[in-house]
């Protein structure tokens, strides 16, 4: 608020604003700030009062994405080499999607199961998760998922999710929401595409670990500072 007051003072001096108008502007800023704090506090209190929560089936794109060196080469060259790179990228994306289907690697189901596990580790939601109708429900919409190259042109991959999430009360009030943000499974080992396509257990395990990390990070965004968020987890391992 002090920084905002200093900025307002500079603006007031530059445009010749009277002290009366300046004070009115300051009061308006204060009221807006208090309103924001009150809304945040009321949402947090509403979450605390929930007795039960459920998780909707995860909505996910029909096709997983492949973001490898060919994708970056295609993006950086609009000529013939870029066209060749784009073709290679599409071919690997098709291979990836076919592989996921053939080996029954259900990314949506994996994310939902890991999110429920994360809820049960969270002190606010532990013991409150239900399969059917509840006081509020979590909605997870995956905007993009697939394999992402860890370091450009390294040809080593980890799963990636871009998720839009909400917690909505049974009355339709949005208690919390998180808009699309890329979550990378940074804590898991990264393999080449051939390694992952050669071992369905490895591929599935990587997606499970990625979903676990994504779920934890999503729930962290429900709270305030990172330190206070993490302290609310009974078991972060």
Protein Blocks (a to p, Z undefined) as FASTA:
>chain_A
ZZmmmmmmmmmmmnopafklmmmmmmmmmmmmmmmmmmmmmmmmmmmmpmbdcddddddd
fbdcdddfklmmmmmocblmlmmmmmmmmmmmmmmmmmmmmnopafklmmmmmmmmmmmm
pmklgopacfbdcfbdcddddfbgcdddfbghklpacdddddddddddfkopafbdcddd
ddddfkbccddfklmmmomklmmmmmmmmmmmmmmmmmmmmmmcfklmmmmpmblZZ
